[in-house]
Amino acid sequence: MKRRKFVKIIGVTTAGVMTPVRYINAEGQSEFDLNPATLITENDDFYILQFDKVPEIKADHWRMVVTGLVTKPIALNYQQILKMESVTTQRTLKCIGDPIGTEQMNNAEWTGVPLRNVLEDSGIKPKAKVVVFRCADGYHTAVPIERAMRKEVLLAYKMNGDDLPVEHGYPVRLLNPGHYGIKNPKWIMNIMLAEKHVGYWEAQGWDPIARVKLATVIRSPENGSQIKVGSVCTVSGAAFDSGNHGGIKSVEVSIDGGANWEPAEIWAKDSPLTWYLWKYTWQVTNQPGKIEIYARSTANNGIVQEVNGFDAENGGATGYHAIDAEIQT
């Protein structure tokens, strides 16, 4: 393949973060696709999972009550929430039940109210150990109070600058960084302070803490792809630990099933609470044949993903992501 001049197209997120989108050649044709192609996932492309049917809630009739082990139970309507001091930040969400190589992981910009401000206004009693969330669809879960009181935990009401879409929890959902989606409940109706609580999925054997494990995903090329001999191929994807290991330090790619590793470029990131987008440009050999492409991450605390990972097992998957491909003439 002849070398071509590439032009980097830059996008700007609503937070003002400069975000590479793709590379094109001088003739304007796509040379290769990055996947994910942008740091922020559009609302319509963000993965959707729920416990039951999506509830229909009218903001004018919605109330969120704070009860239980508090000195001053409170009820907040939607307008009161909107008038509170807010934070706008990027966060990535990931499903606990996905296998290695998850597709159910996306990143968005969210606006919301720090949960601890609401809890402090209600007066937390000393016996309170967990914060219980009950939702309009019948879902319920609990978060240890020391985790709930972190400044990063938000009651979110906007997603990528728009009112929270109904399928993503309108009018208010929890953003609880460091934890899988089961600890980020949607359509919150009641916040209750309690000594203990067993949530819906926890009662069925799922991890009651649900901390995000180190994850690396290859999204391009896809499994089973055919790659032309002598071409230039870009392997790309995302890595994420939700800050549990200090964020992603580096990503490596192996084209020969783990025998040799090469550093990938982390080309877009925001914070340890969001995914890191990476790419590796590879000069394809002139030798046809089947190959295995691996990807792994190293976290800032030194933890390296291991080849012998494990699938969800009720606690989240981790390990090398591997895809099969074939070099063809």
C-alpha positions in Angstrom: 0.0 0.0 0.0 1.3 3.4 -0.9 1.8 5.9 1.9 -0.8 8.6 1.9 -1.0 11.9 3.7 -3.4 11.8 6.6 -5.3 14.7 8.1 -6.6 14.4 11.6 -10.2 15.7 12.1 -10.8 17.1 15.5 -14.0 17.3 17.3 -14.8 19.3 20.5 -16.9 17.8 23.3 -19.4 19.9 25.2 -16.8 20.0 28.0 -14.3 21.6 25.6 -12.2 18.4 25.3 -10.5 18.2 21.9 -11.4 14.7 20.6 -9.9 13.0 17.5 -12.7 11.5 15.4 -11.0 9.6 12.5 -8.3 9.8 10.0 -8.9 10.4 6.3 -6.6 10.3 3.3 -5.9 13.3 1.1 -8.6 12.2 -1.4 -11.3 12.3 1.4 -11.8 8.5 1.6 -11.7 6.8 4.9 -8.4 4.9 5.2 -9.5 3.1 8.4 -12.1 3.4 11.1 -11.4 4.0 14.8 -13.9 2.3 17.1 -14.9 4.0 19.3 -14.5 7.0 17.0 -15.3 9.6 19.7 -14.6 9.9 23.4 -18.3 10.7 24.1 -21.0 8.3 23.0 -24.2 9.8 21.5 -27.3 9.2 23.5 -28.9 7.0 20.8 -25.8 4.8 20.7 -25.4 4.3 24.5 -26.2 0.8 25.6 -29.5 0.2 27.4 -30.3 -2.4 30.0 -33.1 -2.4 32.6 -34.7 -4.6 35.2 -38.2 -4.4 33.8 -40.2 -2.2 31.4 -39.2 1.4 31.1 -41.5 3.4 33.4 -43.4 6.4 32.2 -42.7 9.3 34.6 -43.9 12.9 34.2 -41.5 15.3 35.8 -44.4 17.5 37.1 -45.7 14.5 39.2 -42.3 13.1 40.2 -41.1 13.2 43.8 -37.9 11.7 45.3 -38.1 11.1 49.0 -35.2 10.6 51.4 -36.3 8.5 54.4 -35.0 5.9 56.9 -32.3 6.6 59.3 -32.3 10.4 58.9 -33.3 13.2 61.3 -35.2 15.1 58.7 -37.0 13.2 55.9 -37.2 15.3 52.8 -39.1 15.2 49.5 -37.7 16.8 46.4 -39.4 17.6 43.1 -37.8 18.0 39.8 -37.5 21.8 39.8 -35.9 21.7 43.2 -33.3 19.3 41.9 -32.6 21.5 38.9 -32.0 24.5 41.2 -29.3 22.8 43.3 -25.6 23.2 42.8 -24.7 21.0 39.9 -21.6 19.3 38.4 -21.0 18.4 34.7 -18.5 15.6 34.1 -17.8 12.6 31.9 -18.4 9.1 33.2 -18.3 5.7 31.6 -20.8 2.9 32.4 -20.2 -0.8 32.0 -22.5 -3.8 32.5 -21.4 -6.4 35.1 -22.8 -9.3 33.1 -20.9 -8.8 29.9 -18.1 -11.3 28.8 -14.6 -10.2 28.0 -14.7 -7.9 25.0 -17.9 -6.2 26.1 -20.0 -4.1 23.8 -22.1 -2.7 26.7 -19.7 0.0 27.8 -20.0 3.6 26.8 -19.1 7.1 27.9 -21.2 10.3 28.2 -21.2 13.7 29.7 -23.5 14.0 32.6 -24.9 16.8 34.8 -26.2 16.2 38.2 -26.3 17.0 41.9 -23.7 15.5 44.4 -25.6 12.9 46.3 -23.9 13.7 49.5 -25.4 17.2 49.5 -28.9 15.7 49.6 -27.9 13.2 52.2 -26.4 15.8 54.5 -29.5 17.9 54.2 -31.5 15.0 55.5 -29.3 14.5 58.6 -27.7 11.0 58.6 -28.2 9.0 61.8 -25.1 7.2 63.2 -26.6 3.7 62.7 -26.9 4.2 58.9 -24.5 1.9 57.1 -26.0 1.8 53.5 -27.9 4.0 51.2 -30.8 2.1 49.5 -32.2 3.2 46.2 -35.7 2.2 45.1 -36.8 2.8 41.5 -40.0 3.3 39.5 -39.5 0.0 37.7 -39.3 -2.0 41.0 -35.5 -2.3 41.0 -33.6 -1.7 44.3 -30.0 -1.8 45.3 -27.8 -0.4 48.1 -24.4 1.4 48.3 -22.3 1.5 51.4 -22.6 5.0 52.9 -18.9 5.7 52.7 -19.0 5.1 49.0 -22.3 7.1 48.6 -20.7 10.1 50.3 -17.9 10.5 47.8 -18.0 13.9 45.9 -18.0 12.1 42.6 -21.4 10.3 43.2 -24.1 12.2 41.4 -27.9 12.3 41.0 -27.8 12.9 37.3 -30.6 14.6 35.3 -28.8 15.5 32.0 -26.9 13.4 29.5 -24.8 15.0 26.8 -26.5 18.3 27.4 -30.0 17.0 27.1 -32.6 16.0 29.7 -31.9 12.5 30.7 -33.5 10.2 28.1 -36.3 8.1 29.5 -34.5 4.8 28.8 -31.5 6.1 30.7 -33.4 7.0 33.9 -35.4 10.2 33.4 -35.9 12.2 35.5 -33.0 11.2 37.8 -30.5 8.3 38.0 -27.4 7.6 40.1 -23.9 7.9 38.8 -21.7 5.8 41.1 -18.2 5.7 39.7 -16.0 2.6 40.4 -19.0 0.3 40.2 -20.8 -1.6 37.4 -24.2 -0.6 36.1 -26.2 -2.5 38.7 -25.0 0.0 41.3 -26.0 3.0 39.1 -29.8 2.7 39.3 -32.3 4.6 37.1 -35.7 6.2 37.7 -35.0 6.8 41.4 -38.1 7.4 43.6 -36.9 6.7 47.1 -33.5 7.0 48.9 -33.5 5.3 52.2 -30.7 5.2 54.8 -30.6 1.8 56.5 -28.4 -0.5 58.6 -28.4 -3.2 55.8 -30.1 -4.1 52.6 -29.9 -6.9 50.1 -30.6 -5.7 46.6 -32.4 -7.4 43.7 -29.4 -8.8 41.9 -27.5 -9.4 45.1 -30.2 -11.7 46.3 -29.6 -13.8 43.2 -25.9 -14.2 43.9 -24.4 -11.2 42.1 -21.5 -9.3 43.7 -22.9 -6.9 46.4 -19.9 -4.5 45.9 -19.7 -4.8 42.0 -16.4 -2.9 41.5 -15.3 -2.5 37.9 -12.4 -4.7 37.0 -9.7 -3.8 34.5 -11.1 -4.2 31.0 -9.7 -3.9 27.5 -11.8 -4.2 24.4 -10.8 -4.6 20.7 -13.6 -3.0 18.6 -11.8 -2.8 15.2 -11.1 -5.0 13.3 -14.0 -7.3 14.2 -13.6 -10.9 15.1 -13.3 -13.0 11.9 -12.1 -10.1 9.8 -10.1 -10.6 6.6 -7.1 -8.4 6.3 -5.2 -7.8 3.0 -1.5 -8.8 2.9 0.9 -5.8 2.9 -1.8 -3.4 4.0 -1.8 -1.0 6.9 -4.3 -2.1 9.6 -5.3 -0.1 12.6 -6.4 -2.1 15.7 -8.4 0.1 18.0 -10.6 -0.1 21.1 -11.1 1.1 24.6 -9.7 0.4 28.1 -11.4 1.1 31.4 -11.0 0.5 35.2 -13.4 3.3 36.5 -10.5 4.6 38.6 -10.3 1.4 40.8 -6.6 1.0 39.9 -5.8 4.6 39.3 -6.7 4.7 35.6 -5.1 3.2 32.6 -1.3 3.6 32.2 -0.8 1.8 28.9 -2.3 -0.6 26.4 -0.4 -3.2 24.4 -1.4 -5.2 21.3 -0.1 -8.6 20.2 -0.6 -9.8 16.6 0.9 -13.2 17.2 -1.3 -14.6 19.9 0.7 -13.1 22.8 4.2 -14.1 21.8 5.2 -10.5 21.3 3.6 -7.2 22.5 3.7 -3.7 21.0 2.6 -0.5 22.7 -0.6 1.1 21.5 -1.3 4.8 21.5 -3.8 6.2 23.9 -5.3 8.9 21.7 -8.3 10.1 23.8 -9.0 10.2 27.5 -10.7 12.4 30.1 -10.1 11.0 33.6 -9.7 7.7 35.3 -13.5 7.6 35.6 -13.9 7.3 31.9 -12.6 5.0 29.2 -9.3 5.5 27.4 -9.4 5.1 23.6 -6.4 3.5 22.0 -5.1 2.5 18.6 -2.2 0.5 17.2 -1.2 0.9 13.5 0.2 -2.3 12.1 2.1 -3.0 8.9 0.6 -6.3 7.8 2.9 -9.0 6.7 3.0 -10.3 3.1 2.5 -13.9 4.5 -1.1 -15.1 4.3 -2.6 -17.0 7.3 -4.7 -17.0 10.3 -3.8 -14.8 13.3 -4.9 -14.0 16.8 -4.9 -10.4 17.9 -4.7 -9.8 21.7 -5.0 -6.6 23.7 -4.2 -5.9 27.3 -3.9 -3.0 29.7 -1.7 -1.9 32.6 -3.2 0.2 35.3 -1.4 3.1 37.0 -1.1 1.0 40.2 1.0 -1.6 38.2 -1.7 -4.3 37.7 -1.5 -6.0 34.3 -4.3 -7.9 32.8 -3.6 -11.6 32.7 -4.3 -14.0 29.8 -6.2 -16.4 32.1 -9.0 -14.0 32.9 -12.5 -15.0 33.6 -16.0 -14.1 32.3 -18.6 -12.4 34.4 -19.1 -15.1 37.1 -21.6 -12.8 38.8 -18.8 -10.3 39.5 -17.6 -8.8 36.2 -15.2 -10.1 33.5 -11.5 -9.5 33.0 -8.6 -10.9 31.0 -7.1 -10.5 27.5 -9.5 -9.7 24.8 -8.6 -11.9 21.7 -10.0 -11.9 18.2 -9.4 -14.1 15.2 -8.5 -12.7 11.8 -7.1 -13.9 8.6 -4.4 -12.3 6.4 -5.4 -12.9 2.7 -4.0 -12.0 -0.7 
